[in-house]
Amino acid sequence: MQTEDSLLLLTLFLVFLVPVTLYCLVLGSFNRRWSPVVVSGVWDCLGLFFAASGFFLVVVPAMLHLTYLKTVREAAIEVDHLEDLWLGWWGIWLIYYGLLVSGAALILWFRRRKTVIYNVDVDDFKKHFAAILSRLGLEATHSGAHLLLRSASGEDSTQLLPEEGSIRQALPGKPAPASHLPSALVRIDPFPALAHVTLHWESANAPLRHEVERALIQALKHVQTRDNPAGSWILGIGGILLGFGFLIILVLVMIAYFPPRRW
């Protein structure tokens, strides 16, 4: 019985470990590429969900099932109303999966307004973002913690992240007319230590957002990222977890083919 419990715990730990390891390896590869990677907030969140899938879809249900079996064994000795107990546990399962699905849907709903850029130097991002706004004929004005993007009134272009007010520093080239583009609010959240930038859009479906994102993807394709230490650290963590996973598989195989003696 003790061996079976150990096998179960090792198996559950392996199931928890596999998606986390794959997520770290993919994320590390993103941060080791030659150019930045732009993803939507929804896809970025789905990656996090995949990393946590082993825990929420296998480990927690297995623990609940074991608790249910233990409760049934104890109830079979004390009472005869197992039907009420069974219905009660069905309610617990429905509540758990209901909270899991509704919570995931709510998080994805909020993440729709995010644009995530991996493996980008913050100063390079500011420069290219400013050039994109200039090319689209847009100017940026501070509106609280956000930037208000709208059509430029003159032939001056835009410089990113001013200290205050509207920016009007000329850049080479004449901005393209953007009168057809409505205004949009965006907050830029840089994380220099991880070479990471997140754009928080006020509206998820703003046409201007899609224009800026398309131009940003095209511009960053030709940017060569400097060495990003975060990529090495994340790949290192993924490698360590991968080693743990192989070690657990080896232990499971050894137990399966060379079980301990029963006295």
Contacts in CASP RR format, 6 or more apart in sequence:
PFRMAT RR
TARGET T0000
AUTHOR 0000-0000-0000
METHOD contacts of the structure
MODEL  1
MQTEDSLLLLTLFLVFLVPVTLYCLVLGSFNRRWSPVVVSGVWDCLGLFF
AASGFFLVVVPAMLHLTYLKTVREAAIEVDHLEDLWLGWWGIWLIYYGLL
VSGAALILWFRRRKTVIYNVDVDDFKKHFAAILSRLGLEATHSGAHLLLR
SASGEDSTQLLPEEGSIRQALPGKPAPASHLPSALVRIDPFPALAHVTLH
WESANAPLRHEVERALIQALKHVQTRDNPAGSWILGIGGILLGFGFLIIL
VLVMIAYFPPRRW
3 255 0 8 1.000
3 259 0 8 1.000
3 260 0 8 1.000
6 255 0 8 1.000
7 252 0 8 1.000
7 255 0 8 1.000
8 62 0 8 1.000
10 248 0 8 1.000
10 251 0 8 1.000
10 252 0 8 1.000
11 252 0 8 1.000
12 58 0 8 1.000
12 59 0 8 1.000
12 62 0 8 1.000
13 248 0 8 1.000
14 245 0 8 1.000
14 248 0 8 1.000
14 249 0 8 1.000
14 252 0 8 1.000
15 54 0 8 1.000
15 58 0 8 1.000
15 59 0 8 1.000
16 54 0 8 1.000
16 55 0 8 1.000
16 58 0 8 1.000
16 59 0 8 1.000
17 241 0 8 1.000
17 244 0 8 1.000
17 245 0 8 1.000
17 248 0 8 1.000
18 54 0 8 1.000
18 245 0 8 1.000
19 50 0 8 1.000
19 51 0 8 1.000
19 52 0 8 1.000
19 53 0 8 1.000
19 54 0 8 1.000
20 51 0 8 1.000
20 52 0 8 1.000
20 241 0 8 1.000
21 238 0 8 1.000
21 239 0 8 1.000
21 241 0 8 1.000
21 242 0 8 1.000
21 245 0 8 1.000
22 50 0 8 1.000
22 51 0 8 1.000
23 47 0 8 1.000
23 48 0 8 1.000
23 50 0 8 1.000
23 51 0 8 1.000
24 51 0 8 1.000
24 234 0 8 1.000
24 235 0 8 1.000
24 236 0 8 1.000
24 237 0 8 1.000
24 238 0 8 1.000
24 239 0 8 1.000
24 241 0 8 1.000
25 235 0 8 1.000
25 238 0 8 1.000
25 239 0 8 1.000
25 242 0 8 1.000
27 118 0 8 1.000
27 231 0 8 1.000
27 234 0 8 1.000
28 230 0 8 1.000
28 231 0 8 1.000
28 234 0 8 1.000
28 235 0 8 1.000
28 238 0 8 1.000
29 235 0 8 1.000
30 37 0 8 1.000
30 118 0 8 1.000
30 119 0 8 1.000
30 231 0 8 1.000
31 118 0 8 1.000
31 119 0 8 1.000
31 194 0 8 1.000
31 195 0 8 1.000
31 228 0 8 1.000
31 230 0 8 1.000
31 231 0 8 1.000
31 234 0 8 1.000
32 119 0 8 1.000
32 228 0 8 1.000
32 231 0 8 1.000
32 232 0 8 1.000
32 235 0 8 1.000
33 119 0 8 1.000
33 225 0 8 1.000
34 224 0 8 1.000
34 225 0 8 1.000
35 119 0 8 1.000
35 220 0 8 1.000
35 221 0 8 1.000
35 222 0 8 1.000
35 223 0 8 1.000
35 224 0 8 1.000
35 225 0 8 1.000
36 117 0 8 1.000
36 118 0 8 1.000
36 119 0 8 1.000
36 120 0 8 1.000
36 125 0 8 1.000
36 220 0 8 1.000
36 223 0 8 1.000
36 225 0 8 1.000
37 117 0 8 1.000
37 118 0 8 1.000
37 119 0 8 1.000
38 115 0 8 1.000
38 116 0 8 1.000
38 117 0 8 1.000
38 118 0 8 1.000
38 213 0 8 1.000
38 216 0 8 1.000
38 217 0 8 1.000
38 220 0 8 1.000
39 115 0 8 1.000
39 116 0 8 1.000
39 118 0 8 1.000
40 112 0 8 1.000
40 114 0 8 1.000
40 115 0 8 1.000
40 116 0 8 1.000
41 111 0 8 1.000
41 112 0 8 1.000
41 113 0 8 1.000
41 114 0 8 1.000
41 115 0 8 1.000
41 116 0 8 1.000
42 108 0 8 1.000
42 111 0 8 1.000
42 112 0 8 1.000
44 111 0 8 1.000
44 114 0 8 1.000
44 116 0 8 1.000
45 107 0 8 1.000
45 108 0 8 1.000
45 111 0 8 1.000
46 108 0 8 1.000
49 104 0 8 1.000
56 100 0 8 1.000
60 96 0 8 1.000
61 96 0 8 1.000
64 92 0 8 1.000
64 93 0 8 1.000
64 96 0 8 1.000
68 89 0 8 1.000
71 85 0 8 1.000
71 89 0 8 1.000
72 82 0 8 1.000
72 85 0 8 1.000
75 81 0 8 1.000
75 82 0 8 1.000
75 85 0 8 1.000
76 82 0 8 1.000
112 204 0 8 1.000
113 200 0 8 1.000
113 201 0 8 1.000
113 202 0 8 1.000
113 203 0 8 1.000
113 204 0 8 1.000
114 198 0 8 1.000
114 199 0 8 1.000
114 200 0 8 1.000
114 201 0 8 1.000
115 198 0 8 1.000
115 199 0 8 1.000
115 201 0 8 1.000
115 209 0 8 1.000
115 213 0 8 1.000
115 216 0 8 1.000
116 196 0 8 1.000
116 197 0 8 1.000
116 198 0 8 1.000
116 199 0 8 1.000
117 125 0 8 1.000
117 196 0 8 1.000
117 197 0 8 1.000
117 198 0 8 1.000
117 199 0 8 1.000
117 216 0 8 1.000
117 220 0 8 1.000
118 195 0 8 1.000
118 196 0 8 1.000
119 195 0 8 1.000
119 196 0 8 1.000
119 225 0 8 1.000
119 228 0 8 1.000
119 231 0 8 1.000
120 195 0 8 1.000
120 196 0 8 1.000
120 197 0 8 1.000
120 220 0 8 1.000
120 223 0 8 1.000
120 225 0 8 1.000
121 195 0 8 1.000
121 225 0 8 1.000
121 226 0 8 1.000
122 190 0 8 1.000
122 191 0 8 1.000
122 192 0 8 1.000
122 195 0 8 1.000
122 197 0 8 1.000
124 223 0 8 1.000
124 225 0 8 1.000
125 190 0 8 1.000
125 197 0 8 1.000
126 160 0 8 1.000
126 161 0 8 1.000
127 160 0 8 1.000
128 216 0 8 1.000
128 219 0 8 1.000
128 220 0 8 1.000
128 223 0 8 1.000
129 160 0 8 1.000
129 188 0 8 1.000
129 216 0 8 1.000
130 157 0 8 1.000
130 158 0 8 1.000
130 159 0 8 1.000
130 160 0 8 1.000
130 171 0 8 1.000
131 171 0 8 1.000
131 219 0 8 1.000
132 212 0 8 1.000
132 215 0 8 1.000
132 216 0 8 1.000
132 219 0 8 1.000
133 139 0 8 1.000
133 140 0 8 1.000
133 149 0 8 1.000
133 157 0 8 1.000
133 158 0 8 1.000
133 160 0 8 1.000
133 212 0 8 1.000
134 157 0 8 1.000
134 158 0 8 1.000
134 171 0 8 1.000
134 173 0 8 1.000
134 175 0 8 1.000
135 175 0 8 1.000
135 176 0 8 1.000
135 215 0 8 1.000
136 175 0 8 1.000
136 176 0 8 1.000
136 178 0 8 1.000
136 181 0 8 1.000
136 211 0 8 1.000
136 212 0 8 1.000
136 215 0 8 1.000
137 151 0 8 1.000
137 152 0 8 1.000
137 157 0 8 1.000
137 158 0 8 1.000
137 175 0 8 1.000
137 176 0 8 1.000
137 177 0 8 1.000
137 178 0 8 1.000
138 149 0 8 1.000
138 150 0 8 1.000
138 151 0 8 1.000
138 152 0 8 1.000
138 158 0 8 1.000
138 175 0 8 1.000
138 178 0 8 1.000
138 181 0 8 1.000
138 208 0 8 1.000
139 149 0 8 1.000
139 150 0 8 1.000
139 151 0 8 1.000
139 152 0 8 1.000
139 153 0 8 1.000
139 156 0 8 1.000
139 157 0 8 1.000
139 158 0 8 1.000
139 166 0 8 1.000
139 167 0 8 1.000
139 168 0 8 1.000
140 147 0 8 1.000
140 148 0 8 1.000
140 149 0 8 1.000
140 158 0 8 1.000
140 159 0 8 1.000
140 160 0 8 1.000
140 162 0 8 1.000
140 166 0 8 1.000
140 167 0 8 1.000
141 147 0 8 1.000
141 148 0 8 1.000
141 150 0 8 1.000
141 165 0 8 1.000
141 166 0 8 1.000
141 167 0 8 1.000
142 148 0 8 1.000
142 162 0 8 1.000
142 164 0 8 1.000
142 165 0 8 1.000
142 166 0 8 1.000
143 185 0 8 1.000
145 187 0 8 1.000
146 185 0 8 1.000
146 186 0 8 1.000
146 187 0 8 1.000
146 202 0 8 1.000
147 161 0 8 1.000
147 185 0 8 1.000
147 186 0 8 1.000
147 187 0 8 1.000
147 188 0 8 1.000
148 183 0 8 1.000
148 184 0 8 1.000
148 185 0 8 1.000
149 183 0 8 1.000
149 184 0 8 1.000
149 185 0 8 1.000
149 186 0 8 1.000
149 208 0 8 1.000
149 212 0 8 1.000
150 182 0 8 1.000
150 183 0 8 1.000
150 184 0 8 1.000
151 177 0 8 1.000
151 178 0 8 1.000
151 179 0 8 1.000
151 181 0 8 1.000
151 183 0 8 1.000
152 158 0 8 1.000
152 175 0 8 1.000
152 178 0 8 1.000
155 174 0 8 1.000
155 175 0 8 1.000
156 168 0 8 1.000
156 169 0 8 1.000
156 170 0 8 1.000
157 169 0 8 1.000
157 170 0 8 1.000
157 171 0 8 1.000
157 173 0 8 1.000
157 175 0 8 1.000
158 167 0 8 1.000
158 171 0 8 1.000
159 167 0 8 1.000
159 169 0 8 1.000
159 171 0 8 1.000
160 167 0 8 1.000
160 188 0 8 1.000
161 188 0 8 1.000
181 207 0 8 1.000
181 208 0 8 1.000
181 211 0 8 1.000
182 206 0 8 1.000
182 207 0 8 1.000
182 208 0 8 1.000
183 208 0 8 1.000
184 201 0 8 1.000
184 202 0 8 1.000
184 203 0 8 1.000
184 206 0 8 1.000
184 208 0 8 1.000
184 209 0 8 1.000
184 212 0 8 1.000
185 201 0 8 1.000
185 202 0 8 1.000
185 203 0 8 1.000
186 199 0 8 1.000
186 200 0 8 1.000
186 201 0 8 1.000
186 202 0 8 1.000
186 209 0 8 1.000
186 212 0 8 1.000
187 199 0 8 1.000
187 200 0 8 1.000
188 197 0 8 1.000
188 198 0 8 1.000
188 199 0 8 1.000
188 200 0 8 1.000
189 197 0 8 1.000
189 198 0 8 1.000
189 199 0 8 1.000
189 200 0 8 1.000
190 196 0 8 1.000
190 197 0 8 1.000
191 197 0 8 1.000
191 198 0 8 1.000
193 230 0 8 1.000
194 228 0 8 1.000
194 230 0 8 1.000
195 225 0 8 1.000
195 226 0 8 1.000
195 228 0 8 1.000
195 230 0 8 1.000
196 230 0 8 1.000
201 209 0 8 1.000
203 209 0 8 1.000
END
